[in-house]
Amino acid sequence: MPSLALKLQPEETEDHLAALDFARIARLIEGEAGIRLPPGKRLMVEGRLRKRMRALGHPDFASYTDLLFNKAGLERELVHIINAVTTNKTDFFRESEHFDYLVEHMVPSLLARRAERNPLLKVWSAASSTGAEAYTLAMVLNDLTAQGRAFRFAILGTDISTTVLAQGRRAVYPAEMIAPVPPDMQARYVMHARHPGTRREVRIVPELRRFVRFDHLNLMDQAYPYDRDCDIVFLRNVLIYFEKSDQEAVVTRLVGHLRPGGYLVLGHSESMIGTSLAVRQVAPAVFQKL
């Protein structure tokens, strides 16, 4: 007689992250990085942490969270937890109208305020992810200098995730990711492998990479160790993950790093934070320091 015992499907026997442990991780991430993880993100966090758990050889989440929530384990694992749970959506020429405004208005306005010859424009991609935004800025600005605009530029990309910063420094991307880059810019600024493997990849040319540096930064830090005469700060599509009080604190600190007349660029999905700031809106999601 055939057995009537029901066989459990693999997903029914697979270990899961306990609700209490998820809540502790959510509090940890919000406290350290300002990023909110509502209950609906539990499965996402579980899936991403499962890879880390298995890499360390832990048999289940209970074992891994025991490690995570002791002092020595937390010191070692915090960077990996943050790398795992942060969202790093980015594209070349994302919200392209911001780059059009940079060419047509920001750069001319900034140069008109500078009396010195060949001034240095400092541009900060404050949530740089894998570097697509920073290298887009480099392409646009380098084209302007090639057209005869007399200025130099330096670009800083910062992020809390060490994983995406490492990719930014390598400047290697899946070939399909550069589709939004205009063909003439691709010809100048993108290298293709002579013998591509199964996964086609490209790399930003070294002549452009030299203008960009990447650094680790937690926007929740109370102070940022960078120059206070930046010309342009891009902070797009990251504030939506923060509580309102944290949004205002971050924007206030970043505006403090802008020179008078400098620009803050937010994502189109984000409204201006902090009505008391000495800025004026000059375009959708673009603000100029007074």
C-alpha positions in Angstrom: 0.0 0.0 0.0 1.5 3.4 -0.9 2.3 5.7 2.0 -0.1 8.5 2.7 2.6 10.5 4.6 2.9 14.0 3.2 6.3 15.1 2.1 7.3 18.6 3.0 8.5 20.8 0.2 12.0 22.2 0.5 10.8 25.7 1.2 8.7 24.3 4.1 11.8 22.8 5.8 14.2 25.6 5.1 15.4 27.6 8.0 14.0 31.2 8.4 15.0 34.4 10.2 13.0 34.7 13.4 10.7 37.7 13.6 12.5 38.8 16.8 15.9 38.5 15.2 14.7 40.5 12.2 13.4 43.2 14.5 16.8 43.4 16.2 18.6 43.6 12.9 16.2 46.3 11.7 16.9 48.4 14.8 20.7 47.9 14.4 20.6 49.0 10.7 18.5 52.0 11.4 20.7 53.1 14.3 23.9 52.6 12.3 22.9 53.6 8.8 19.6 55.4 9.2 17.9 52.9 6.8 14.4 51.8 7.7 13.6 48.1 7.3 9.8 47.6 7.8 8.4 44.1 8.4 7.7 43.8 4.7 11.5 43.7 4.1 12.0 40.6 6.3 12.1 38.1 3.4 14.5 40.3 1.4 16.8 40.6 4.4 16.5 36.9 5.1 17.5 36.0 1.5 20.5 38.4 1.5 21.8 37.3 4.9 21.4 33.6 4.0 24.3 33.9 1.6 26.5 35.4 4.4 25.3 32.8 6.9 26.3 30.0 4.5 29.6 31.6 3.6 30.6 31.5 7.3 29.4 27.9 7.6 26.5 28.5 10.1 23.9 25.8 10.0 20.9 28.1 10.6 19.9 31.7 11.3 19.8 31.1 15.1 23.5 30.2 15.0 24.3 33.2 12.9 22.4 35.7 14.9 24.0 34.4 18.1 27.3 35.4 16.5 25.9 38.7 15.3 24.6 39.9 18.6 27.7 39.4 20.7 30.2 42.2 20.8 33.1 40.6 18.9 30.8 39.1 16.3 29.0 42.5 15.7 32.3 44.3 15.2 33.3 41.9 12.5 29.9 41.4 10.9 28.4 44.9 10.8 30.1 45.9 7.5 28.8 42.7 5.9 25.3 43.2 7.3 25.2 46.7 5.9 26.6 45.6 2.5 23.9 42.9 2.4 20.8 45.0 3.2 21.5 48.3 1.5 19.8 49.0 -1.8 22.2 49.9 -4.6 20.0 50.8 -7.5 22.0 53.0 -9.9 22.2 53.7 -13.6 24.3 55.8 -16.0 22.5 59.0 -16.9 19.7 58.3 -14.4 17.3 61.2 -14.3 19.2 62.6 -17.3 17.6 66.1 -17.1 19.8 66.8 -14.1 22.9 66.4 -16.3 21.3 68.6 -18.9 20.7 71.3 -16.2 24.3 70.8 -15.0 25.6 71.6 -18.5 23.3 74.4 -19.3 23.0 76.2 -15.9 25.1 74.9 -13.1 28.6 75.0 -14.6 28.1 78.4 -16.3 26.7 79.8 -13.1 29.6 78.4 -11.0 32.3 79.6 -13.4 30.8 83.1 -13.5 31.3 83.3 -9.7 35.0 82.4 -9.9 37.6 85.1 -10.6 40.6 82.7 -10.9 41.8 81.2 -14.2 41.0 77.5 -14.7 39.1 77.0 -11.4 38.6 73.6 -9.8 35.0 72.4 -9.6 34.4 69.9 -6.8 31.5 67.5 -7.3 30.3 65.0 -4.7 28.2 62.0 -5.4 27.1 61.4 -1.8 25.4 58.0 -2.3 27.5 56.8 -5.2 26.6 53.1 -5.1 28.7 51.3 -7.8 29.8 54.6 -9.4 27.6 55.0 -12.4 26.5 58.5 -11.2 30.1 59.6 -10.5 31.3 58.4 -13.9 28.4 60.0 -15.6 29.4 63.3 -14.0 33.0 62.7 -15.2 31.8 62.1 -18.8 29.7 65.2 -18.9 32.3 67.5 -17.3 35.2 66.1 -19.4 33.2 66.8 -22.5 32.7 70.4 -21.4 36.5 70.8 -20.9 37.1 69.2 -24.3 34.8 71.8 -25.8 37.0 74.6 -24.5 35.4 75.4 -21.1 38.3 76.5 -18.9 38.0 74.6 -15.7 39.3 71.5 -13.9 37.1 69.1 -11.9 37.4 66.4 -9.3 34.7 64.0 -8.3 34.2 62.3 -4.9 31.9 59.3 -4.6 31.0 58.1 -1.1 28.8 55.2 0.1 28.2 53.2 3.2 28.6 49.9 1.4 32.2 48.7 0.9 31.1 46.2 -1.7 29.8 48.9 -4.1 32.7 51.1 -3.5 35.1 48.4 -4.6 33.2 48.0 -7.8 33.3 51.8 -8.3 37.1 51.7 -8.0 37.4 48.9 -10.5 35.0 50.7 -12.8 33.9 47.4 -14.4 30.2 47.0 -15.3 27.9 44.6 -17.2 27.9 45.7 -20.9 24.1 46.2 -20.9 24.4 48.8 -18.1 26.0 51.3 -20.4 23.0 51.4 -22.8 21.9 54.9 -21.5 25.4 56.3 -22.3 25.2 58.2 -25.7 27.2 56.3 -28.4 29.7 59.0 -28.9 30.5 59.0 -25.2 30.7 55.2 -25.2 33.3 55.5 -27.9 35.4 57.9 -25.9 35.0 56.6 -22.3 34.2 52.9 -22.4 36.6 50.0 -23.1 35.3 46.6 -24.3 37.2 43.4 -23.7 39.0 42.1 -26.8 37.9 38.5 -26.0 34.7 38.8 -24.0 33.7 35.8 -21.9 30.3 34.4 -21.2 29.4 37.6 -19.3 30.1 40.7 -21.4 31.7 43.5 -19.3 33.1 46.9 -20.0 35.4 49.3 -18.1 35.6 53.0 -17.8 38.8 54.3 -19.5 41.7 55.2 -17.1 41.7 58.8 -18.5 38.3 59.3 -16.9 38.9 57.2 -13.8 41.7 59.5 -12.7 39.1 62.3 -12.0 37.1 60.1 -9.6 37.9 58.8 -6.2 35.7 56.7 -3.9 35.6 56.8 -0.1 33.6 55.1 2.6 31.1 57.3 4.4 28.1 56.8 6.7 25.7 59.7 6.1 24.5 59.2 9.7 27.9 60.4 11.0 27.7 63.7 12.8 30.4 65.3 10.6 32.0 64.6 7.2 35.7 64.8 6.7 35.6 66.6 3.4 36.1 70.1 2.0 33.5 72.7 2.7 33.8 74.5 -0.7 32.1 71.8 -2.8 30.4 73.2 -6.0 27.8 70.4 -6.5 26.4 67.6 -4.3 24.3 64.9 -5.8 22.2 63.0 -3.2 19.6 61.2 -5.2 17.1 58.5 -4.2 18.6 57.8 -0.8 16.6 60.1 1.6 13.5 58.1 1.0 15.0 55.3 3.1 15.6 57.6 6.1 13.3 59.0 8.9 12.3 62.6 8.5 14.6 63.8 11.3 17.6 62.0 9.8 16.7 63.4 6.3 16.9 66.9 7.6 20.1 66.3 9.5 21.9 64.8 6.5 20.8 67.5 4.1 21.8 70.2 6.6 25.3 68.7 6.9 25.7 68.4 3.1 24.5 72.0 2.4 27.2 73.0 5.0 29.8 71.6 2.6 28.6 73.7 -0.4 30.2 77.0 -1.3 27.7 79.9 -1.7 26.1 79.5 -5.1 26.7 75.7 -5.0 24.0 73.2 -5.9 22.3 70.3 -4.2 20.6 67.8 -6.4 18.0 65.4 -5.0 16.1 62.6 -6.6 12.8 63.5 -8.3 10.9 61.2 -5.9 12.2 63.3 -3.0 11.0 66.7 -1.8 13.3 69.3 -0.3 14.1 68.5 3.3 14.5 71.3 5.9 12.7 74.4 5.0 15.0 76.5 7.2 18.0 75.9 5.0 19.4 78.9 3.1 18.7 77.4 -0.4 16.4 78.2 -3.3 14.9 75.8 -5.7 16.1 76.5 -9.3 14.8 73.4 -11.1 12.9 70.2 -10.2 14.8 68.6 -7.3 17.7 71.1 -7.8 18.5 73.7 -5.1 21.1 76.5 -4.9 22.8 77.6 -1.8 22.3 81.3 -1.1 
